[in-house]
Amino acid sequence: MARVWLDGWLSTGLSNGDDPTPAAIRARIDKDLAKGWTLMVATAEGVVIGMLATYPGKVDQLFLDPDWKGRGIGKALFPEAKRLMPEGFTLWANTANARAREFYERQGMTLGEIAPRPDKPEQIVAHYRWSPG
């Protein structure tokens, strides 16, 4: 799973060269699960090809194996966020990640504002919201 996260991130072309190692990502996954993350994965032939991680009210991570992008995996995972949070949720997307932003908008998310990321104010992100109905 750490490999899907890292490879998915690197495939965006937005890396600044200071990327975590798979071991650091694995440690973060363990920490976030202990803090209440819900984690779902998509697999093919027993290999993880996609992941969706949520906190109550927030999609925290959605990454796909780069070889599986554009094949409906994200579209299959995203309804799980709506099922888990039927009253709505938010997420942040890197402003330069046009492919992800287009995907979120196709899934019915609404762009709120372009603003600093609350936990890392040096990063400017697109804030999205999904509400039912």
N, C-alpha and C positions, 0 to 999 in steps of 0.2 A: 504494500500500500504506500509506503514511503516513496518507493520508486515512481509510482503513478503520480503522486503529488509533485515530486521534484521534476520529473520529465514533462508533466503537464505544464508546470510553471515555465520551465526552460523553453518549451515549444511556443510560448507567447512572444518570444523575442524581447521581453521586457526586463530580463535579468540585468542587474547592475554589477554582476561578478562576485557579489557577496552572498552567495546562495548557501543555505544550510546543507549539511551532509545528510544522507539517508538516515544515519544514526541519530542526528539531532532532530530530524522530522519524526522519527519513531518515538523519541522521548517526548516530543510535543504531543503526539497523538495520545500517548499514555496519560500525560498530564491533563489534556483537555477532556479525555474520557472520564477521568476522575472528577473533573469539574462539572460534568453534566452533559457533555456532548452526546448527541445521538449520531451514530455513524452507520451509513449504508454503503454497500459496495455493489458494483456490477462485475460479474465474472464471465469469462468465456474459456471453456476447456480447463476450468480450475484455476485460472490466472485472473487476478484483479485487473480490470481494465478501466474502472471508473470509481469515484468516491464522492459522496455527498455527506457533509458534516454540518449539523445544526445545533444551535443552542435554542432554548425557548425564545421565539420571536425573531430569530436571526439565522439565515443561511451563512455559515462561516466559511466553508470551503466547498468547492465543486471543481474537481479535476478529472481529466480523462487521459488515458494513455494516448499519446499523439497519433499512433497508428489507428486509433478508433474514433478520432474526431470526425464529425460529419456523418456518422453512421447511426445516429438516433440514440446513443447511450445517454447523453445528457438529457435529452427529451424524455427518456424512460425514467431517469432518476428524479427529475425535477418535481413530478407530481407527488413524490413522497414528502417533499417539504410542505406542499399544500395539505396533504393528509395529516401530517404531524402538527401543523400550525394552521388549522382552518380559519382562525380569526385574523390571520395575516402575519406578515414578517417583513424584515428588511434585509438588505445586504449591501456591501460596498464592492465596487469594481474599479480597478485601475482605469483611470480616464483614457489611457492609451490602448487599452485592450478592447478594440472595436469589435472583434469577433464575439467576445463574451458579452459585451453590452448589447449587441444586436440579438444574441441568444436570449438574454433576460427579457428584453422588450418583446420578443416573439412569444415568450411564456406568460405574458400579461403583466409584467412588472412595469411600474411607472417611475420615471426618473424624477427624483425630488430636487436635489441640488448638487452642484459640484462644490465640494468643500473639503477642508482638512479631515483626514481620518481621525476620529476621536482619540484612539490610542497611540497614534503616530502622526502628530500634527504636521510634520514635514512632508507627508504624503498627501497629495490632493486626489480625492476619489469621487466617483459618481455614486451617490446615495440612491438606492432603489427601494421601492416598497411594493408589496403585493397585498391587496385586500380582496376578500371574496366579493362576488357580485359585481 
